[in-house]
Amino acid sequence: MEANGGPRPEADAVEVYEGFQDFPFEDDKVASKLYEGMFLFDSNLAAKDWPGLERHVQDLLQKNSAELVYSERWPDRKLAYEIRGMKKGTYYLTYFRAPNTAIQGIKRDTELSERVVRVLIIHDETLESDCEKRLSKEITGSPEEIEERREKLRRDSQEPGRDLTGGPPVSLVPAAPVEAAVPEKIEEKVEEGVE
């Protein structure tokens, strides 16, 4: 409105809306980012109704305009401390695309949910490569399982007698020294009269 109380001219209205051209709308795919979400569930509930918990997380994400890209259930594990009387929990790793504005809604909905005990959502530039590796099955399992496999490979490669190139085990018995045999043959030839 103008100072005199009348409507603004159309030219001013265009100038006002020009500033919104770069505003990331929720429908715009460019505005969505890849996030990693770790959901914690009661292990007893997970054992009874795992498909229901997966659907619950998918519904929470869809409600907040997020698209699930990848998900993986991790084995039950002992918690560092009791949460709501629970000593064991089941972790559910997810990768999803969502606009920035959706994260607050997802966190709010998980806090209100009786099924989700905790949630951690992160965004990092390296998530793209991590997600691709999980989708291609290059990486599977929890960080502990991955570290156990790496440690086993390290131990296997450091076994005595093991050829690190993948060949058969190498003998640990030292071979006869080559230098010791050579001078004897030269002395034999000298004694035979070859000078």
N, C-alpha and C positions, 0 to 999 in steps of 0.2 A: 504494500500500500504506500501511496505517496504521502508526503507530509500533510497534504490537504484532506486526507481521508479517502481519496478516490483510488481506484485500482491502478496498479503499476502498468506502465507501457510494456508491450510484448518484448521489446529489445532488452529491457532489464531482466525479464524472466529468463531469457535465453542465457544471459551472462551468469545468472545464479546457477543454473543447471549445468553449465559447461564444466564446472568444477567437479561434478560427479562422474565424469567420463571414466576416470581411472579407479573408481570405487569397486572393490571386488564383491560382486553379488554372489549369493550362495549357489545359484544355478551355474555360475561360471566355473568350468573345470580348471582353469588356470589358477584360480584362487585356492584350490584345495591342495593340501600338503600331505605327505605320507607321515603317519604317526605309528609308533609302537605302543601297544597297550598291554599291560600285564594285569590280568584279573586274578584275584585270589578267592577260592571257594573253600567251604568246609569239605574236608575229604569224605566225610560220611554222606553228605548230600550229593557229592560228585559220584560216589559209588552207586547210589540209588537211582539218580536221574541225570546222567551226563548229557544226553541229547536235549533235555529241557534246559540245562544251563547254557549250552551252546546257542540254542534258540533265543534265550533270554538276552545274551550279549548281542546277538545279531539284531534283535528288536531294539535294544538300547542305542545301537549305532545307527540303525535306519531312522529311528525317531529323531535323531539329531543330524540328519543329512550326511551321514558317513557311509562309505562304501567299504565293506570288508574285502581285503585283498588276500590275506593268508591267516590261518589260525592253526595252532598246534597245542595239544594237551601235553603237559609235563607230568611226570609221575608224582605221586604223593610224597611229601617230605615233611620232616619235623620242623616246626616253626621255632624261631629263636626265643620267642616268649609267647605266652598264651594270649589269644585274641578272642574275646567273647567266649571264653572257656574252651577254645579249641587248642589242641597241641599239634595237630597235623593239618596240612592244607594241600589243595591241588591248585597248581598254577595253570593259567590259560594264556598263552602268548598270541597276540593278534597284531597284524599290520593292517591299517586302514587309511583310506584317504578321506579327508574332511576339511571343510573350511575352518579358519582360525576360530570363528565364533562358535563352532560346534563343541569345542573341547570343554568349555565351561558347563554346557548343558549335559554332556556325557558324565562329567564328574558329579554334577548335582544329582543326576538320575541314579548313579551307582551308590551314592551316599544314602539315597532314599530306598534303595533296593535291599530287601532282607536276604537275598541270595548271594550278593557280592559282598565279601568281607572287606577287601581293599582293592584299590586300582591305582596303577601308576601309568601315566601317559607321558611319553617323551617325543620330541622331534629333533632330528639331527640330520645333517647332510649325508652321513654315511648309511642311513637307514635304507636308502635305495639299493645299495649293493648287498646289504645284509638280507633284505627281503628277496632279492633276485636269487641269492645263494640258497635260501630256504625253499623258494619255489622250485628250483632246479634240483632239490634234494642234495645239494652239495654240503649243506649244513643241516643237521637234524638233532633234536634233543636239547636238553637244558645245558647251560654253561658247564655244569659239573660233569655231565656225560661227555661233552665235547672235550673237556680237559682230560678226562680219564682216557679217552681214545688217543689223544695226543701223547699223554704220558706213556701209554702202552707202546706206541710207535717209537718213542724215544728209547725206552728200555730195550725193545727188540733190536733197534739199530745199534745199541751199545753193547750187545752180548759179545763176550770174547769169541774170537774165531769167526765172527759173522762178517761177510763181505758186504759193505754198505752199498755196492752197486747192484745188489739183488742176486748175485751169483751164489754158488754153493759155499758152505763154510770153508774157511781157509785153515790149513794145518798150523798148529801153534809150535810144532817141533822145528827148531832152527835148522836150516840147511847147512851143509859143510861149507866152510869158508873157501871161496874160489881162489883168493890170493895165495893161500898156503899150497895148493896143488900146482900152480904154475911154476914156481921156482924149481921144484924137484924135476920137472920134465926138462927144463933148460939145462940143469946140471947133468942129467943123463946124456943128453946130446953132446955136451962138451966132453964127457968122458969117452964117448964113442969115437972121438977124433974129428968131430966137425968143428972147425975153428974158423 
